[in-house]
C-alpha cells in the first residue's frame, strides 16, 4: 500500500507542478498505445485542454470513443459538441455514456475504457479544487490510483 501511495503522490505532484499536459505510463508497458483512444469528457476547461493536447494522437488512432456521464458532467460543452469539434478536425468518434460503480465515477470511467479495449485514456485533471479532492476523493485521484492504461492528463 505504501508503494501505491508513493506512486500516486508522485503522479499528483507532476500534474500540479508541470503546468503542462502529462503522459502517465502504467507499471506494465502495453502492447500498443494510442490505437484505441478514450476521451474522458466532462465539459471542463481541463478536459478541453487534454483533447487539444491529444489531437496528434487522435489523428493516428484507429478508433476514438468519447466517454461521458451525467454524474461527471461539469458546466460546459456536452459530448455531442465534442464530437462535432472532432469532426471539424477530420476525426470520427463515437460516444458512450457510463454510470458510476458504487457511486465512484472514476471506477465507471475506467470500466467503460476497459470495455472499449482502450490503450490510451485522455482526460482533464482536478477540475475540482485540490482540497475537495483530498477530502472527498475524485475522478482524477481514482484514475491515477487504478488505471492500467497510459493516460494523457491536463490540469
Residue pairs with C-beta under 8 A, 6 or more apart in sequence:
4 145
8 141
8 144
8 145
11 22
11 24
11 144
12 141
12 144
14 22
14 24
15 22
15 125
15 126
15 140
15 153
15 155
16 126
16 130
16 155
19 155
20 154
21 49
21 50
21 53
21 152
21 153
21 154
22 125
22 151
22 152
22 153
22 154
23 150
23 151
23 152
24 144
24 147
24 150
24 151
24 152
24 153
25 150
26 147
26 148
26 149
26 150
28 148
30 119
30 149
30 150
31 119
32 119
33 119
33 120
33 150
34 57
34 60
34 61
34 119
34 120
34 150
35 61
35 62
35 63
35 119
35 120
36 61
36 62
36 63
36 65
36 116
36 117
36 118
36 119
36 120
37 54
37 57
37 58
37 61
37 63
37 64
37 65
37 118
37 119
37 120
37 121
37 122
38 64
38 65
38 66
38 67
38 112
38 113
38 116
38 118
38 120
38 121
38 122
39 47
39 50
39 51
39 54
39 64
39 65
39 66
39 67
39 82
39 93
39 122
39 123
40 47
40 67
40 72
40 109
40 113
40 121
40 122
40 123
40 124
40 139
40 143
41 47
41 51
41 66
41 67
41 68
41 72
41 79
41 82
41 123
42 68
42 69
42 72
42 73
42 74
42 76
42 124
42 127
42 139
43 73
43 74
43 75
43 76
43 77
43 78
44 74
44 76
44 124
44 127
45 76
45 124
45 127
46 123
46 124
46 125
46 126
46 127
46 154
46 155
47 74
47 76
47 123
47 124
47 127
48 76
48 77
48 124
49 124
49 154
50 122
50 123
50 124
50 125
50 152
50 153
50 154
51 58
51 82
51 85
51 86
51 122
53 122
53 152
53 154
54 120
54 122
54 152
55 89
57 120
57 122
57 152
58 64
58 86
58 89
58 91
59 89
59 90
59 91
61 120
63 116
64 86
64 91
64 92
64 93
64 94
65 93
65 94
65 95
65 96
65 116
65 118
66 79
66 82
66 83
66 86
66 93
66 94
66 95
66 96
67 95
67 96
67 97
67 98
67 109
67 112
67 113
67 116
68 78
68 79
68 95
68 96
68 97
68 98
69 97
69 98
69 99
69 100
69 105
69 108
69 109
70 97
71 99
71 100
71 105
71 108
72 105
72 109
72 139
74 127
77 85
79 95
79 97
80 95
82 93
83 93
83 95
86 92
86 93
87 93
96 112
96 116
98 108
98 109
98 111
98 112
99 108
100 107
100 108
101 107
101 108
101 111
104 142
105 139
105 142
106 138
106 139
106 140
106 141
106 142
106 143
106 146
107 142
107 146
109 121
109 123
109 139
109 142
109 143
110 121
110 142
110 143
110 146
110 147
113 121
113 149
114 149
118 149
119 149
119 150
120 149
120 150
120 151
120 152
121 143
121 147
121 149
121 150
121 151
121 152
122 151
122 152
122 153
123 139
123 140
123 143
123 151
123 152
123 153
124 153
124 154
124 155
125 140
125 153
125 154
125 155
126 133
126 138
126 140
126 155
127 140
128 138
132 138
133 140
133 141
140 153
143 151
144 151
